[in-house]
Amino acid sequence: MPFWQRFLILLAAVVGVSVIVSVTWHALFSFYLPSYVSGVIGGLSAVLIWDLLKKTKPPKK
């Protein structure tokens, strides 16, 4: 998988995780999570997702 595809998947996942965490937090606690906190959570998930995407690269010949 080329770098740009991994990057787009990563970007979509980070934004998705941030939105899901923010909406879930608001539903559970009835106040909004600060955007920088959901951004940090999304950024931490990016590390795991990037590592997973690197492992899906086919072996070089």
C-alpha positions as CSV (number, residue, x, y, z in Angstrom):
1,M,0.0,0.0,0.0
2,P,1.5,3.3,-1.0
3,F,2.4,6.0,1.5
4,W,-0.4,8.4,0.4
5,Q,-3.1,5.7,0.9
6,R,-1.8,4.9,4.4
7,F,-1.8,8.6,5.2
8,L,-5.4,9.1,4.0
9,I,-6.6,6.1,6.0
10,L,-4.7,7.4,9.1
11,L,-6.2,10.9,8.6
12,A,-9.7,9.5,8.4
13,A,-9.2,7.3,11.4
14,V,-7.8,10.1,13.6
15,V,-10.7,12.4,12.7
16,G,-13.2,9.6,13.2
17,V,-11.8,8.6,16.6
18,S,-11.8,12.3,17.7
19,V,-15.4,12.8,16.7
20,I,-16.6,9.5,18.2
21,V,-14.8,10.2,21.5
22,S,-16.3,13.7,21.6
23,V,-19.8,12.6,20.9
24,T,-19.6,9.7,23.3
25,W,-18.3,12.0,26.0
26,H,-21.1,14.5,25.5
27,A,-23.7,11.7,25.5
28,L,-22.4,10.3,28.8
29,F,-21.5,13.4,30.8
30,S,-23.7,16.1,29.1
31,F,-20.9,18.6,28.5
32,Y,-18.5,18.9,25.7
33,L,-15.0,17.5,25.8
34,P,-12.4,20.2,25.0
35,S,-11.2,19.8,21.4
36,Y,-7.6,19.5,22.4
37,V,-8.4,16.5,24.5
38,S,-10.2,14.7,21.7
39,G,-7.3,15.6,19.5
40,V,-4.8,14.1,21.8
41,I,-6.9,10.9,22.0
42,G,-7.0,10.8,18.2
43,G,-3.3,11.5,18.0
44,L,-2.5,8.6,20.3
45,S,-4.7,6.3,18.2
46,A,-2.7,7.4,15.2
47,V,0.4,5.8,16.6
48,L,-1.3,2.4,16.8
49,I,-3.0,2.7,13.4
50,W,0.2,3.8,11.7
51,D,2.0,0.8,13.1
52,L,-0.8,-1.5,12.0
53,L,-0.7,0.0,8.5
54,K,3.1,-0.4,8.3
55,K,2.8,-4.1,9.0
56,T,0.4,-4.5,6.1
57,K,3.0,-3.5,3.6
58,P,4.0,-6.4,1.2
59,P,7.6,-7.6,1.6
60,K,10.1,-6.1,-0.8
61,K,11.5,-8.3,-3.5
